[in-house]
Amino acid sequence: MRYRLLPVLALAGLLFAGCSEPPQPSPRASASTPARRVAQQPPPAQRPPRPRPVEEPQSNNKADQDEASDVPTATSGEQRAEQPRTHKGKPRSDDKPRTLADEPKVDRPEAPSTGGDARLAIVIDDIGSSASGLERFLDIDAPLTFSIIPDTREATRCLSLIKERGRTAMAHLPMEPLDRSKASANCLTVDTVDPDIRSRVSRWLGKLPGIAGANNHMGSRATQDERVMRDVLQEMRDRDLFFLDSRTADRTVVSAVADELGVPHLARDGRFLDDGGRTGDTYDIVLELGEIARRQGHAIGIGHPHAGTARAIARALPELAARGVRIVPITDLLK
C-alpha cells in the first residue's frame, strides 16, 4: 500500500511546486534578447537630441539664395538655373526655375512716338554727272532732295529733271577736305582769298536757278575755318538761301557763323547712308534715321547716287510709314 501511494505523492509535490514558482520569462525574452534590443533606450530626458537635417532654402529664386552667400545676384542668376521642385508628385506653378529673364520687364520703345509727325529729309549728294543715275531716285515715291555739283557735265539737265518731278534742288559746293589729295578741282580752300570765295560761290549759285539752298561737298578742312565759312554764308544770306552742314568735320564752325550772320541752317544726323560707296547697311541706316526723327521730331540723312542706295531707300519706305515717319523735302524742316 505504501508503495502505491508514492507516485501519487510525487505528482502532488510537482503540482504544488509549479504553483509556487515565479513566472519564467517568455521564450522571446531569452538570454539572447538583449543583443537584439535597441539597448533599452534612455528616457526622453536623457536621450541626446537627434541632429536635424539642413533644410534647403525656401526661396525658389536662385538670385535670392545667392544674396546670402555674397554672390552677385546678376551673375549667379545668369549662369545657373534652378531645377523646379515638386509638390505631391506635381510641379508647383510657383516653383518654376527663375533667372534674370523672368524678372518683370519695363516696356522701353526704341523712340517715343511723335504722333505720326516724325519727319525725315533724305538728301542725295553728288548729282550732275549722270542724268540716268538721278532718274532711279526720281522714280522713288518720296519727296527726296537733290544736291547738284556745279560745273558738272549734266548739272543743267539734272536740275531740269528735278524741277519737272517737283523735287527740291540744292547746290553742292566743293570745299577743301583734310586730305588735300582728294580735293576736287576749283574747290574752296583755306588759302583762297575772300574776293575769290565770294565770286566763285556767286557764280556756282547763279548756274543753278531756283535752288533752295546749298551744302558742302567734302570740306572737312574748309568748314573748320571761320573766314572761309563767313564768305560762303554771306553769299547764302544775300540770296536768301539756307545752308546744310554735311558735318564732314567734328569741329565744324558752320552753326556758329550762320547764327552770327542770321543764315538759316541745318545739319546732317546719324551716319551717311552709303559711306565709301558701301550700300550693304543702307537699309538699316535709313531706319536708324527714322528712329532719330521719332525721338527729336525730324532728322536729315545724306546719301549718294548709287543703285544700292536707291533700292534700300525704296525698300525702307513702308517700314518708315508703319513707324509714323514721313519723308519730306528738306525745306519743310526750316518751318
C-alpha positions, 0 to 999 in steps of 0.5 A, spaced: 500 500 500 505 504 501 508 503 495 502 505 491 501 511 494 508 514 492 507 516 485 501 519 487 505 523 492 510 525 487 505 528 482 502 532 488 509 535 490 510 537 482 503 540 482 504 544 488 511 546 486 509 549 479 504 553 483 509 556 487 514 558 482 515 565 479 513 566 472 519 564 467 520 569 462 517 568 455 521 564 450 522 571 446 525 574 452 531 569 452 538 570 454 539 572 447 534 578 447 538 583 449 543 583 443 537 584 439 534 590 443 535 597 441 539 597 448 533 599 452 533 606 450 534 612 455 528 616 457 526 622 453 530 626 458 536 623 457 536 621 450 541 626 446 537 630 441 537 627 434 541 632 429 536 635 424 537 635 417 539 642 413 533 644 410 534 647 403 532 654 402 525 656 401 526 661 396 525 658 389 529 664 386 536 662 385 538 670 385 535 670 392 539 664 395 545 667 392 544 674 396 546 670 402 552 667 400 555 674 397 554 672 390 552 677 385 545 676 384 546 678 376 551 673 375 549 667 379 542 668 376 545 668 369 549 662 369 545 657 373 538 655 373 534 652 378 531 645 377 523 646 379 521 642 385 515 638 386 509 638 390 505 631 391 508 628 385 506 635 381 510 641 379 508 647 383 506 653 378 510 657 383 516 653 383 518 654 376 526 655 375 527 663 375 533 667 372 534 674 370 529 673 364 523 672 368 524 678 372 518 683 370 520 687 364 519 695 363 516 696 356 522 701 353 520 703 345 526 704 341 523 712 340 517 715 343 512 716 338 511 723 335 504 722 333 505 720 326 509 727 325 516 724 325 519 727 319 525 725 315 529 729 309 533 724 305 538 728 301 542 725 295 549 728 294 553 728 288 548 729 282 550 732 275 554 727 272 549 722 270 542 724 268 540 716 268 543 715 275 538 721 278 532 718 274 532 711 279 531 716 285 526 720 281 522 714 280 522 713 288 515 715 291 518 720 296 519 727 296 527 726 296 532 732 295 537 733 290 544 736 291 547 738 284 555 739 283 556 745 279 560 745 273 558 738 272 557 735 265 549 734 266 548 739 272 543 743 267 539 737 265 539 734 272 536 740 275 531 740 269 529 733 271 528 735 278 524 741 277 519 737 272 518 731 278 517 737 283 523 735 287 527 740 291 534 742 288 540 744 292 547 746 290 553 742 292 559 746 293 566 743 293 570 745 299 577 743 301 577 736 305 583 734 310 586 730 305 588 735 300 589 729 295 582 728 294 580 735 293 576 736 287 578 741 282 576 749 283 574 747 290 574 752 296 580 752 300 583 755 306 588 759 302 583 762 297 582 769 298 575 772 300 574 776 293 575 769 290 570 765 295 565 770 294 565 770 286 566 763 285 560 761 290 556 767 286 557 764 280 556 756 282 549 759 285 547 763 279 548 756 274 543 753 278 536 757 278 531 756 283 535 752 288 533 752 295 539 752 298 546 749 298 551 744 302 558 742 302 561 737 298 567 734 302 570 740 306 572 737 312 578 742 312 574 748 309 568 748 314 573 748 320 575 755 318 571 761 320 573 766 314 572 761 309 565 759 312 563 767 313 564 768 305 560 762 303 554 764 308 554 771 306 553 769 299 547 764 302 544 770 306 544 775 300 540 770 296 536 768 301 538 761 301 539 756 307 545 752 308 546 744 310 552 742 314 554 735 311 558 735 318 564 732 314 568 735 320 567 734 328 569 741 329 565 744 324 564 752 325 558 752 320 552 753 326 556 758 329 557 763 323 550 762 320 547 764 327 552 770 327 550 772 320 542 770 321 543 764 315 538 759 316 541 752 317 541 745 318 545 739 319 546 732 317 544 726 323 546 719 324 551 716 319 551 717 311 547 712 308 552 709 303 559 711 306 565 709 301 560 707 296 558 701 301 550 700 300 550 693 304 547 697 311 543 702 307 537 699 309 538 699 316 541 706 316 535 709 313 531 706 319 536 708 324 534 715 321 527 714 322 528 712 329 532 719 330 526 723 327 521 719 332 525 721 338 527 729 336 521 730 331 525 730 324 532 728 322 536 729 315 540 723 312 545 724 306 546 719 301 549 718 294 547 716 287 548 709 287 543 703 285 544 700 292 542 706 295 536 707 291 533 700 292 534 700 300 531 707 300 525 704 296 525 698 300 525 702 307 519 706 305 513 702 308 517 700 314 518 708 315 510 709 314 508 703 319 513 707 324 509 714 323 515 717 319 514 721 313 519 723 308 519 730 306 523 735 302 528 738 306 525 745 306 519 743 310 524 742 316 526 750 316 518 751 318 
